[in-house]
Amino acid sequence: MSKIIEGTARYGSMVSGYELITPAQAAFWLEKHNNKNRNMSVTHACAIAHDMREGEWHDTDQGIGFDIDGELMNGQHRLKGVLDSGQAQVFLVTRGICLEAREAIDRGKMRTLMNTLQILGYQSDTTATVAAARAAIIGPKNAARQPSHAEVKAFVDNNTEALLFANRKKIRAIGGATLVAVIARAYKHVSQVQLARFIAALLDEIPFDAMQPGDRTARKFVKSAEGFEGRSSGNMRLQLYRKAQNALRYFLDGKDIDRIFECEDDLFPLEGNAERSKRHIKTRPSDAVSA
């Protein structure tokens, strides 16, 4: 049995109260009382479990609901999160919901992460920011799961300056949120002078007679990125990310590369994953072209 945290309240056939739900209790309810529910979203459950493990899960008014027959009506993904994370959580548990109410559950408009960032006061293009943050978290590796809301918000909080620097409409027009993600990831590894010139080269803002070998590599990447236009599959985004980071590497090394291949290595790791690369030596301010 779950442990009641607060006193219960009754309304009609329903009785509600806050209860501490352990992984064992969650497993029991999912196995024995989850026979009339929608299909489980593994991706959503994994994201919830991640947030619970990382201490990013917050108590809300949304809880666990059972009908008058004891069947689970609401909260299966939260229970799966408790089970998979191994972390007990407190939920508002309601029992005795009438069967007809099943049609009304989860019919409200879901609040997106973009909505949440707007509510919290973020002023920039939240749709583009969220897309870039997700791409940056995933990086050049195949993702076993999509980043959770808490992970994306944490990335935005910790990399606001980088996202504001990289998240430009003209950059998105070349490589979407994926190219923004590469530049944002590189922000803490590379000087802004270097990144500003890379962006200028991408946007063809460097005069022909002032172009350096690395600038020509950036222009070749723009040409190769045209093949990804309009394609949004996860595999295509991954290929684009790997090419973009490789193009930036060759740009920083001052090399004019005929063909840009994918690089599966994480060239610009997230903070805490690796030391800064010694390859990225700051250029002189006089070499820069403002983007």
DAWOWO-V414911 format. One record per residue. N is the residue number from 1. RES is the residue in three letters. SS is DSSP state (a for helix, b for strand, c for the rest). PHI is phi in whole degrees, -180 to 180 (NA if undefined). D_FIRST is the distance of its C-alpha to the first C-alpha in Angstrom with 2 decimals. Layout:
<<N | RES | SS | PHI | D_FIRST> <N | RES | SS | PHI | D_FIRST>>
This chain:
<<1 | MET | c | NA | 0.00> <2 | SER | c | -79 | 3.79> <3 | LYS | b | -94 | 6.54> <4 | ILE | b | -75 | 9.19> <5 | ILE | c | -90 | 12.48> <6 | GLU | c | -124 | 14.99> <7 | GLY | c | -67 | 15.73> <8 | THR | c | -94 | 15.38> <9 | ALA | b | -127 | 18.50> <10 | ARG | b | -120 | 19.64> <11 | TYR | b | -144 | 22.41> <12 | GLY | c | 60 | 23.53> <13 | SER | c | -84 | 20.81> <14 | MET | b | -94 | 18.57> <15 | VAL | b | -127 | 15.94> <16 | SER | b | -125 | 15.20> <17 | GLY | b | -169 | 13.61> <18 | TYR | b | -81 | 13.05> <19 | GLU | b | -134 | 9.66> <20 | LEU | b | -86 | 9.46> <21 | ILE | b | -101 | 8.62> <22 | THR | c | -88 | 9.09> <23 | PRO | a | -57 | 11.36> <24 | ALA | a | -65 | 9.25> <25 | GLN | a | -66 | 6.68> <26 | ALA | a | -61 | 10.10> <27 | ALA | a | -63 | 11.70> <28 | PHE | a | -64 | 9.61> <29 | TRP | a | -64 | 10.25> <30 | LEU | a | -66 | 13.77> <31 | GLU | a | -80 | 14.54> <32 | LYS | a | -103 | 13.44> <33 | HIS | c | -130 | 13.67> <34 | ASN | c | -123 | 16.48> <35 | ASN | c | -103 | 19.50> <36 | LYS | c | -133 | 21.50> <37 | ASN | c | -125 | 21.76> <38 | ARG | c | -69 | 24.68> <39 | ASN | c | -63 | 25.38> <40 | MET | c | -73 | 23.56> <41 | SER | c | -91 | 25.94> <42 | VAL | a | -62 | 25.76> <43 | THR | a | -61 | 28.00> <44 | HIS | a | -65 | 25.90> <45 | ALA | a | -64 | 22.65> <46 | CYS | a | -64 | 24.64> <47 | ALA | a | -65 | 26.01> <48 | ILE | a | -65 | 22.66> <49 | ALA | a | -61 | 21.46> <50 | HIS | a | -61 | 24.78> <51 | ASP | a | -62 | 24.45> <52 | MET | a | -66 | 21.04> <53 | ARG | a | -64 | 22.53> <54 | GLU | c | -88 | 25.62> <55 | GLY | c | 75 | 24.04> <56 | GLU | c | -100 | 25.58> <57 | TRP | c | -85 | 22.53> <58 | HIS | c | -121 | 22.66> <59 | ASP | c | -70 | 20.45> <60 | THR | c | -137 | 21.81> <61 | ASP | c | -80 | 21.43> <62 | GLN | c | -84 | 20.31> <63 | GLY | c | -140 | 16.65> <64 | ILE | b | -113 | 14.35> <65 | GLY | b | -130 | 15.44> <66 | PHE | b | -123 | 14.70> <67 | ASP | b | -82 | 17.56> <68 | ILE | c | -67 | 17.98> <69 | ASP | c | -94 | 17.33> <70 | GLY | c | 86 | 13.90> <71 | GLU | c | -87 | 15.70> <72 | LEU | b | -67 | 15.32> <73 | MET | b | -107 | 18.42> <74 | ASN | b | -150 | 18.33> <75 | GLY | c | 108 | 17.02> <76 | GLN | a | -63 | 17.13> <77 | HIS | a | -72 | 19.37> <78 | ARG | a | -67 | 17.23> <79 | LEU | a | -66 | 14.27> <80 | LYS | a | -65 | 16.96> <81 | GLY | a | -63 | 18.23> <82 | VAL | a | -61 | 15.06> <83 | LEU | a | -63 | 15.03> <84 | ASP | a | -73 | 18.80> <85 | SER | a | -83 | 19.17> <86 | GLY | c | 74 | 16.61> <87 | GLN | c | -113 | 16.06> <88 | ALA | c | -67 | 12.89> <89 | GLN | b | -137 | 13.81> <90 | VAL | b | -95 | 13.38> <91 | PHE | b | -131 | 13.76> <92 | LEU | b | -80 | 14.67> <93 | VAL | b | -110 | 12.44> <94 | THR | b | -118 | 14.49> <95 | ARG | b | -119 | 13.93> <96 | GLY | b | 85 | 16.93> <97 | ILE | b | -72 | 19.43> <98 | CYS | c | -66 | 22.54> <99 | LEU | a | -61 | 23.58> <100 | GLU | a | -66 | 26.83> <101 | ALA | a | -71 | 25.23> <102 | ARG | a | -57 | 24.43> <103 | GLU | a | -67 | 28.09> <104 | ALA | a | -93 | 27.91> <105 | ILE | c | -75 | 25.04> <106 | ASP | c | 62 | 26.36> <107 | ARG | c | -100 | 29.92> <108 | GLY | c | -73 | 30.80> <109 | LYS | c | -75 | 33.10> <110 | MET | c | -67 | 31.27> <111 | ARG | c | -81 | 32.26> <112 | THR | c | -82 | 33.93> <113 | LEU | a | -65 | 34.32> <114 | MET | a | -61 | 37.93> <115 | ASN | a | -60 | 36.87> <116 | THR | a | -62 | 34.66> <117 | LEU | a | -63 | 37.59> <118 | GLN | a | -65 | 39.91> <119 | ILE | a | -63 | 37.68> <120 | LEU | c | -79 | 37.56> <121 | GLY | c | 103 | 41.35> <122 | TYR | c | -70 | 42.47> <123 | GLN | c | -99 | 45.99> <124 | SER | c | -77 | 46.89> <125 | ASP | c | -65 | 46.45> <126 | THR | a | -68 | 42.67> <127 | THR | a | -62 | 42.69> <128 | ALA | a | -68 | 45.04> <129 | THR | a | -64 | 43.30> <130 | VAL | a | -65 | 39.90> <131 | ALA | a | -62 | 41.61> <132 | ALA | a | -68 | 43.51> <133 | ALA | a | -63 | 40.53> <134 | ARG | a | -63 | 38.57> <135 | ALA | a | -63 | 41.66> <136 | ALA | a | -69 | 42.16> <137 | ILE | a | -65 | 38.64> <138 | ILE | a | -70 | 39.03> <139 | GLY | c | 66 | 42.61> <140 | PRO | c | -88 | 44.61> <141 | LYS | c | -104 | 41.76> <142 | ASN | c | -66 | 39.94> <143 | ALA | c | -89 | 36.57> <144 | ALA | c | -72 | 33.52> <145 | ARG | c | -154 | 31.83> <146 | GLN | c | -80 | 32.99> <147 | PRO | c | -59 | 32.61> <148 | SER | c | -78 | 29.78> <149 | HIS | a | -57 | 30.66> <150 | ALA | a | -64 | 29.89> <151 | GLU | a | -64 | 32.17> <152 | VAL | a | -65 | 34.93> <153 | LYS | a | -62 | 34.82> <154 | ALA | a | -63 | 34.93> <155 | PHE | a | -63 | 37.89> <156 | VAL | a | -62 | 39.66> <157 | ASP | a | -60 | 39.16> <158 | ASN | a | -84 | 40.50> <159 | ASN | c | -133 | 43.30> <160 | THR | a | -58 | 44.49> <161 | GLU | a | -63 | 48.08> <162 | ALA | a | -65 | 48.19> <163 | LEU | a | -67 | 46.88> <164 | LEU | a | -64 | 49.38> <165 | PHE | a | -68 | 52.12> <166 | ALA | a | -91 | 51.32> <167 | ASN | c | -81 | 50.01> <168 | ARG | c | -116 | 53.37> <169 | LYS | a | -59 | 54.22> <170 | LYS | a | -68 | 57.08> <171 | ILE | a | -70 | 54.89> <172 | ARG | a | -63 | 52.30> <173 | ALA | a | -67 | 55.24> <174 | ILE | a | -86 | 56.04> <175 | GLY | a | -136 | 52.70> <176 | GLY | a | 61 | 49.98> <177 | ALA | a | -65 | 46.88> <178 | THR | a | -65 | 47.23> <179 | LEU | a | -67 | 50.51> <180 | VAL | a | -59 | 49.18> <181 | ALA | a | -63 | 46.29> <182 | VAL | a | -63 | 48.78> <183 | ILE | a | -66 | 50.91> <184 | ALA | a | -65 | 47.95> <185 | ARG | a | -65 | 46.72> <186 | ALA | a | -75 | 50.26> <187 | TYR | c | -57 | 50.62> <188 | LYS | c | -90 | 49.42> <189 | HIS | c | -110 | 51.50> <190 | VAL | c | -126 | 54.75> <191 | SER | c | -67 | 57.02> <192 | GLN | a | -63 | 57.08> <193 | VAL | a | -61 | 60.80> <194 | GLN | a | -65 | 60.13> <195 | LEU | a | -66 | 57.40> <196 | ALA | a | -63 | 59.65> <197 | ARG | a | -70 | 62.41> <198 | PHE | a | -59 | 60.10> <199 | ILE | a | -64 | 59.07> <200 | ALA | a | -61 | 62.75> <201 | ALA | a | -66 | 63.63> <202 | LEU | a | -59 | 60.94> <203 | LEU | c | -87 | 62.31> <204 | ASP | c | 59 | 65.90> <205 | GLU | c | -103 | 66.91> <206 | ILE | c | -99 | 68.89> <207 | PRO | c | -55 | 72.60> <208 | PHE | a | -57 | 73.83> <209 | ASP | a | -76 | 76.21> <210 | ALA | a | -106 | 73.47> <211 | MET | c | -71 | 70.98> <212 | GLN | c | -107 | 69.88> <213 | PRO | a | -52 | 68.63> <214 | GLY | a | -64 | 64.97> <215 | ASP | a | -62 | 65.55> <216 | ARG | a | -68 | 66.84> <217 | THR | a | -64 | 63.68> <218 | ALA | a | -60 | 61.63> <219 | ARG | a | -66 | 63.84> <220 | LYS | a | -66 | 63.41> <221 | PHE | a | -63 | 59.64> <222 | VAL | a | -57 | 60.05> <223 | LYS | a | -65 | 62.05> <224 | SER | a | -69 | 59.52> <225 | ALA | a | -70 | 56.66> <226 | GLU | a | -62 | 58.42> <227 | GLY | a | -71 | 57.23> <228 | PHE | a | -99 | 53.61> <229 | GLU | c | -61 | 54.35> <230 | GLY | c | 83 | 52.24> <231 | ARG | c | -105 | 49.92> <232 | SER | c | -126 | 46.30> <233 | SER | c | -68 | 44.50> <234 | GLY | a | -59 | 42.40> <235 | ASN | a | -67 | 44.92> <236 | MET | a | -68 | 47.84> <237 | ARG | a | -63 | 46.28> <238 | LEU | a | -65 | 45.65> <239 | GLN | a | -61 | 49.29> <240 | LEU | a | -64 | 50.53> <241 | TYR | a | -60 | 48.54> <242 | ARG | a | -64 | 49.96> <243 | LYS | a | -71 | 53.47> <244 | ALA | a | -64 | 53.23> <245 | GLN | a | -68 | 52.16> <246 | ASN | a | -70 | 54.90> <247 | ALA | a | -62 | 57.45> <248 | LEU | a | -65 | 56.51> <249 | ARG | a | -61 | 56.89> <250 | TYR | a | -65 | 60.35> <251 | PHE | a | -60 | 61.27> <252 | LEU | a | -66 | 60.40> <253 | ASP | c | -82 | 62.39> <254 | GLY | c | 71 | 65.33> <255 | LYS | c | -110 | 65.61> <256 | ASP | c | -97 | 66.90> <257 | ILE | c | -101 | 64.95> <258 | ASP | c | -66 | 66.26> <259 | ARG | c | -137 | 62.94> <260 | ILE | c | -97 | 59.45> <261 | PHE | c | -97 | 56.94> <262 | GLU | c | -73 | 53.17> <263 | CYS | c | -124 | 51.85> <264 | GLU | c | -79 | 48.39> <265 | ASP | c | -66 | 48.36> <266 | ASP | c | -87 | 46.63> <267 | LEU | c | -75 | 49.82> <268 | PHE | c | -131 | 48.30> <269 | PRO | c | -62 | 44.89> <270 | LEU | c | -64 | 42.38> <271 | GLU | c | -55 | 42.70> <272 | GLY | c | 97 | 41.27> <273 | ASN | c | -90 | 41.61> <274 | ALA | c | -164 | 45.25> <275 | GLU | c | -75 | 48.31> <276 | ARG | c | -61 | 50.80> <277 | SER | c | -71 | 53.27> <278 | LYS | c | -74 | 56.70> <279 | ARG | c | -68 | 58.22> <280 | HIS | c | -88 | 57.78> <281 | ILE | c | -91 | 60.77> <282 | LYS | c | -65 | 61.45> <283 | THR | c | -84 | 64.50> <284 | ARG | c | -73 | 67.14> <285 | PRO | a | -53 | 66.63> <286 | SER | a | -69 | 70.03> <287 | ASP | a | -83 | 68.72> <288 | ALA | c | -84 | 66.10> <289 | VAL | c | -121 | 66.40> <290 | SER | c | -65 | 64.16> <291 | ALA | c | -94 | 61.74>>
